Amino acid sequence: MKKVLVVYYSQTGQAKEIADSVINPLKSEFEITFEKLKSKEPYPFPWKGMSFFQVLPESVKEIPCEFEPFGFDPDKNFDLIILAFQVWYLSPSIPISSFLQTQEAKKVVQGKPVITIQGNRNMWVMSQERIKKRIYDLGGNLVGNIVLTDKNPNLVSVITITRWMMKGKKHGDGLYGKLFPPAGISEKDIIKSEKLGKVILDSFRENDLSGLQKRLVDMGAVKINPVLASIEKRGLKIFNIWANLILKKGSYGDKKRERRLKFFKYYLFAVIYLISPIVSLLFYIFFAINPRYKNKLVEYYSSNAIKFN
Ligand SMILES: Cc1cc2nc3c(=O)[nH]c(=O)nc-3n(C[C@H](O)[C@H](O)[C@H](O)COP(=O)(O)O)c2cc1C
C-alpha cells in the first residue's frame, strides 16, 4: 500500500472536512496518516477582542510558532504529502507556514509529491505563491492544488466570516439569519470535492502525476478571479508595511501592539468597504481591455509554476 501523510490545521474543522472529502477515494489504496498541527500556544477560536488582529504581523511575515511534538515519523518514506490549511491575512496561516519551516517538514517533503488543499474565504492567491515557493525550497514537487472558497458576494462573506470567527457560529439567528447566508464554504461544495480525490487516485494508478494539476483545474478545483488576485497583490504590500509597524511595538500577544492594531482594524474595514469596490471596478475595466494579459494571469495562478513570464 502506498503511504500518505496528511498534515492539517483547522479551527472550525472546515479545512479538515474538505481534506476528508478529497481523501475519501484514496482510502482503499493508501495507508493514511493524519497529523493535526498543534501550536504550543493555541490560537483562540472563537477569536476574542483584538486576538484576531494580533496574528497579522506573524502571518504576513511568516514568523514561526512552536509546536507540540509531532505524532508522525519524519523518517518514514511517504509516497504523497497532503497539506490542508487556510489563509490568514493574504498569507499562509501561521501553523502551516511554521510547519514548512521545520526539519520534519524538510525530511518528509524532500523529493516527494505534494498536494495542497485549502478552505478560504476568497483571497488566497498570494498565500499560495509563498506556499509554492516553500515546497519548492524544501525540494518537494507540488503536483496539485485544490481550493474551495465561500461563493457569496465579497462584501457579504466579509460580514459572515468575521462574525463566524468572532462568535464561533456558522449560522445566524433572528433577522441576521434571514438576511445573511451561513458563513464559509457550502456543504454541497465540500461533498462535491470528493470527485477531485478520484482524479488524484487515477493519476497515481496511471503513475503519472505530471498532468494532475491540469486535470484538477479542468474540474474546477481552482478558480482564479483576476480582479481579486490583483487587489491581493497590492493589499499584501500594504499589510507588510503594517506588519513592520506593529512588530516595532513587540511580539505576538504584546499589549503594546494594541493601539497600532486598532488603527489597522479601522484601515482594514475602510479598505474593504470603501476603497476595494472602486479599485475592483478599475481592474474590471483594465482586464476587459487586456484579455490576453488576464488569461495569462489566470493560467499562471491556476498552475503550480513558480515564475510568471
Ligand atoms: C485571522 C484570520 C485571517 C483571515 N484572512 C483571510 C484572507 O486573507 N483571505 C481569505 O480568503 N480568508 C481569510 N480568512 C478565513 C480563513 O481562510 C478560513 O476560511 C477560516 O478561518 C476557516 O478556516 P478553518 O476553520 O479551517 O481554520 C481568515 C481567517 C482568520 C482567522
The ligand as an SDF file (V2000), in Angstrom:
LIG
                    3D

 31 33  0  0  0  0  0  0  0  0999 V2000
   -7.0520   35.8120   11.2450 C   0  0  0  0  0  0  0  0  0  0  0  0
   -7.7480   35.3430   10.0030 C   0  0  0  0  0  0  0  0  0  0  0  0
   -7.4730   35.9670    8.7890 C   0  0  0  0  0  0  0  0  0  0  0  0
   -8.0810   35.5170    7.6080 C   0  0  0  0  0  0  0  0  0  0  0  0
   -7.7350   36.0770    6.4020 N   0  0  0  0  0  0  0  0  0  0  0  0
   -8.2360   35.5600    5.2500 C   0  0  0  0  0  0  0  0  0  0  0  0
   -7.7810   36.0510    3.9900 C   0  0  0  0  0  0  0  0  0  0  0  0
   -6.9080   36.9180    3.8810 O   0  0  0  0  0  0  0  0  0  0  0  0
   -8.3210   35.5090    2.8620 N   0  0  0  0  0  0  0  0  0  0  0  0
   -9.2830   34.5380    2.9090 C   0  0  0  0  0  0  0  0  0  0  0  0
   -9.7320   34.1000    1.8450 O   0  0  0  0  0  0  0  0  0  0  0  0
   -9.7250   34.0550    4.0920 N   0  0  0  0  0  0  0  0  0  0  0  0
   -9.2180   34.5240    5.2620 C   0  0  0  0  0  0  0  0  0  0  0  0
   -9.6250   34.0060    6.4810 N   0  0  0  0  0  0  0  0  0  0  0  0
  -10.6220   32.8970    6.5010 C   0  0  0  0  0  0  0  0  0  0  0  0
   -9.8740   31.5630    6.5540 C   0  0  0  0  0  0  0  0  0  0  0  0
   -9.1340   31.3720    5.3710 O   0  0  0  0  0  0  0  0  0  0  0  0
  -10.7750   30.3420    6.7610 C   0  0  0  0  0  0  0  0  0  0  0  0
  -11.7710   30.3060    5.8030 O   0  0  0  0  0  0  0  0  0  0  0  0
  -11.4190   30.3180    8.1120 C   0  0  0  0  0  0  0  0  0  0  0  0
  -10.5000   30.7490    9.0820 O   0  0  0  0  0  0  0  0  0  0  0  0
  -11.8980   28.8930    8.4980 C   0  0  0  0  0  0  0  0  0  0  0  0
  -10.7980   28.0090    8.4330 O   0  0  0  0  0  0  0  0  0  0  0  0
  -10.5450   26.7720    9.4180 P   0  0  0  0  0  0  0  0  0  0  0  0
  -11.7520   26.6170   10.2490 O   0  0  0  0  0  0  0  0  0  0  0  0
  -10.3140   25.5760    8.5330 O   0  0  0  0  0  0  0  0  0  0  0  0
   -9.3400   27.0790   10.2730 O   0  0  0  0  0  0  0  0  0  0  0  0
   -9.0330   34.4490    7.6730 C   0  0  0  0  0  0  0  0  0  0  0  0
   -9.3280   33.8520    8.9040 C   0  0  0  0  0  0  0  0  0  0  0  0
   -8.6770   34.2780   10.0460 C   0  0  0  0  0  0  0  0  0  0  0  0
   -8.9760   33.5790   11.3420 C   0  0  0  0  0  0  0  0  0  0  0  0
  1  2  1  0
  2  3  1  0
  2 30  2  0
  3  4  2  0
  4  5  1  0
  4 28  1  0
  5  6  2  0
  6  7  1  0
  6 13  1  0
  7  8  2  0
  7  9  1  0
  9 10  1  0
 10 11  2  0
 10 12  1  0
 12 13  2  0
 13 14  1  0
 14 15  1  0
 14 28  1  0
 15 16  1  0
 16 17  1  0
 16 18  1  0
 18 19  1  0
 18 20  1  0
 20 21  1  0
 20 22  1  0
 22 23  1  0
 23 24  1  0
 24 25  2  0
 24 26  1  0
 24 27  1  0
 28 29  2  0
 29 30  1  0
 30 31  1  0
M  END
$$$$
